[in-house]
Amino acid sequence: MKLSVLPLLLLVVSFLSSSFACTFTVANYCPFTIWPGTLAGSGTPQLPTTRFQLQSGQSLRIPAVPGWSGRIWGRTGCTFDASGVGSCQTGDCGGRLECDGMGATPPASLFEITLGAGDDKDFYDVSIIDGYNLPLIAVPLFADFSLFPLQFIC
């Protein structure tokens, strides 16, 4: 059996409370650059930006408002011109750097979340319903990271 290390895209979710804002930290532990994309659910505002890339080892905090719902995913193999027009090999969102309400073109591993829905509980999952392009893990900020090692044996 061959052992290998599986790089991943890590989402750390900081839940202060359903009545307060939430912050998503997107961290790239892959050995290549990713371009995170976001899509807000119906009736919730888009997150402040998806106009960024993360080099290997970089992370970025993205604030979200109470009640926000949507998806976050990593795009790979992207090229964009100065105006933000281009394409990605996986997870493309309309051929633009800024997703601006466009979802991911499969394949794309997804982080899906609804903050404070109805009974003020938060719900989230990691989904491959739109195909698989990156290993992805999502953990609450105050989680015991010894339970979520950043190296996986395949």
C-alpha positions in Angstrom: 0.0 0.0 0.0 1.3 3.4 -1.0 1.0 6.3 1.5 0.6 9.8 0.4 -0.2 13.2 1.8 -3.4 14.7 0.5 -3.3 18.5 0.4 -6.5 20.3 1.0 -8.5 23.5 1.1 -9.5 24.3 4.7 -12.5 26.3 5.8 -12.5 27.4 9.4 -15.8 28.7 10.4 -15.9 31.2 13.3 -19.4 31.0 14.8 -19.7 33.7 17.5 -23.4 33.3 17.8 -26.3 33.1 15.3 -27.2 36.7 16.3 -23.8 38.0 15.5 -21.7 38.1 12.4 -19.7 35.1 11.3 -16.2 34.9 9.7 -15.1 32.3 7.3 -11.3 31.7 7.0 -10.4 30.1 3.7 -6.9 28.5 3.9 -5.1 26.9 1.0 -3.0 23.9 2.0 -2.7 22.6 -1.5 0.7 22.8 -3.3 -0.8 25.1 -5.9 -2.8 28.3 -6.2 -6.6 28.3 -5.8 -9.2 31.0 -6.5 -12.0 30.7 -4.0 -15.6 31.3 -5.3 -18.7 32.1 -3.4 -22.4 32.0 -4.2 -25.1 33.4 -1.8 -28.3 31.6 -1.3 -31.7 33.0 -2.3 -32.5 36.2 -0.3 -29.0 36.7 1.2 -26.4 39.1 0.0 -23.2 38.1 -1.8 -20.1 38.0 0.4 -17.9 41.1 0.1 -15.5 39.6 -2.5 -14.4 36.6 -4.5 -11.8 38.6 -6.4 -8.8 37.0 -4.9 -6.5 34.0 -5.2 -4.7 32.1 -2.5 -1.1 30.9 -3.0 -0.2 27.7 -1.2 -0.1 28.3 2.5 -2.1 31.6 2.4 -5.5 32.2 4.0 -8.1 35.0 4.0 -10.9 35.9 6.4 -14.3 36.7 4.8 -17.0 38.3 7.0 -20.7 37.1 6.6 -23.8 38.6 8.0 -26.2 36.8 10.4 -28.7 34.6 8.4 -26.3 34.2 5.4 -26.5 31.1 3.4 -24.5 29.9 0.4 -21.6 28.0 -1.0 -17.8 28.4 -1.0 -15.5 26.4 -3.2 -12.0 26.4 -4.6 -11.3 27.0 -8.3 -8.2 25.6 -9.9 -6.1 26.2 -13.0 -7.4 29.7 -13.5 -6.1 32.4 -15.9 -7.6 35.9 -15.9 -6.8 39.1 -17.8 -6.5 42.6 -16.2 -10.3 43.1 -16.4 -11.0 39.8 -14.6 -12.2 37.8 -17.6 -10.8 34.3 -18.1 -11.5 30.7 -17.1 -10.7 28.0 -14.6 -10.1 24.3 -15.3 -12.4 23.4 -12.3 -15.0 25.3 -10.4 -15.3 28.1 -13.0 -18.0 30.7 -12.4 -19.0 32.2 -15.7 -15.5 32.9 -16.9 -14.9 35.7 -14.4 -12.6 36.3 -11.5 -15.5 37.8 -9.5 -18.2 35.1 -9.4 -20.9 37.8 -8.9 -23.8 35.5 -8.3 -22.7 32.7 -10.6 -22.3 29.2 -9.2 -19.5 26.7 -9.8 -19.3 24.8 -13.1 -18.8 21.1 -12.1 -16.6 19.6 -10.9 -16.4 21.6 -7.7 -16.1 20.4 -4.0 -18.5 22.6 -2.0 -18.8 24.0 1.5 -22.5 24.8 2.1 -23.8 26.7 5.1 -26.9 28.4 6.5 -26.3 30.7 9.5 -29.1 31.0 12.0 -31.9 29.5 10.0 -35.3 29.7 11.7 -34.4 28.3 15.1 -31.0 30.2 15.2 -29.0 27.0 14.6 -26.2 27.0 12.0 -26.0 24.2 9.5 -23.1 23.3 7.2 -21.7 20.5 5.2 -19.0 19.6 2.7 -20.6 18.3 -0.5 -19.4 16.7 -3.8 -22.9 16.8 -5.4 -21.3 19.0 -8.1 -18.3 16.7 -8.5 -14.9 16.6 -6.8 -12.0 18.9 -7.6 -10.3 19.5 -4.3 -10.1 17.8 -0.9 -12.0 20.2 1.5 -12.5 20.2 5.2 -14.7 22.6 7.3 -14.3 23.0 11.1 -15.6 25.5 13.7 -12.9 27.9 14.9 -12.9 26.4 18.4 -12.6 22.8 17.2 -9.9 20.5 18.6 -7.6 20.5 15.6 -6.0 17.3 16.8 -9.1 15.6 15.5 -8.7 17.2 12.1 -5.0 16.7 11.1 -3.9 18.6 8.0 -2.2 15.5 6.6 -4.3 12.5 5.5 -3.2 9.1 4.6 -4.7 7.8 1.4 
